Amino acid sequence: MAAVEAGVDTPATELAIVETLTVMLSKPYTMGKGDGAIVTDRLNLVEPTARQFVDSQRGISDSERLLLLIQAVAQVPMQVVDSISVREMRECDRFFGQFFSDIQSA
């Protein structure tokens, strides 16, 4: 159901949506060696675009779809996403869930 105010449809659930989430990784991920090494210690998440959501649905399982979505939104290599803990994955899932609670996967 949508709440209507001043002629604009605004879903009631939008009022409680958290816009961004920074997930601090329990174990920083390092790509490369030496001075050129890139260290990732966090995932910065925002609301996914429609295309990021649709593209993430190509995964064969719900967990794989979630990893694809995290990778697309956080804009980090899949190796980083593959190394996050299950606890961090669940935190990302809860964050994304607020945007997709009423979307049915095809």
N, C-alpha and C positions, 0 to 999 in steps of 0.2 A: 504494500500500500504506500502511496505517496502522499505527503502532506502538501497542501496547496496554500501558498501565501503570495499575495500580490500578483496572481496570475502565473506564477512560476512553480513547476513541479519540483519538489525537493524531497527525495526519499528521507524518511524519518531517521533511518540508520546512518545517514551521512553525518549527522550531528556529532556522533561519537567516534568517527574514523580518525585514526592516528595517521598523519600524512607521511611521516618518514620513520625509519627504524635503522639504527646502527647496531649491528650484531658484532660484538667484540669476540674474535676467535680465541678459543682456549689455547690453541697452538698456532702461532703465526706460520704462514706458508711462504717459503722462499723459492723463487724461480731464478735459476742461473747461479753463478758463483762469482766471488770476488767483488770488485767495485761495481760491476754491472748487475749485481743481484737485485731483484725486486722482491721486497717483503710485503706481504699482504697480511694485515692483522685485524681487519674488520670488513664487514659487508655493509655497504650503504644501500638500503632499500627504499624505494618509493613506490607509489601506485603503478602497477604495470600498465603499459599501453595495451590496447586491444590486440595489436599484432603480436606483442610479446606473449600475451596469454594464449592466443590461437596457436602460435608456433610451439609453445611448450606442450601442447596437447598431443604432439606426435610421439611422446614417450609411451612405452608399452605398459607401464604401471603408474599408479598414482605417485609413488615415490620418485620415479624417474621424471615424471612430468614436473614435480616440484623442483628437482635439481635443475632442470632445463630453465624453469622460470627464474630461479635464484640467479643462475648464470647470466641470463639475459638482462635482468633488472640491475644486478650489482655490477655488471660489465667487468667481470673478472674471468680469467680462463677457467675452463671446466675442471682443470686439475686442482684449482683452489676449492671449488665447490665440492669436488669429490673427497677432499680432505677434511671437511667440516665435521663436527661431532653430530651425533643423532640429536642431542639436546639443542644444538644450534639450528639444525634442520627443522626441528619442531617449532622453535621460536619464529623462524621465517614462515612456516606454514600457518601459524596463528596470525601473523601479521597479514599475509596475503588473504587469509580466510575472510577477513572483514570486508574485502572488496568483492568476493565471489560467493557469498552465502546464498544468493538466489540464482546463480548461473548453473544451468544443467550442461554437463559435458555431452558432446554429440558422439 
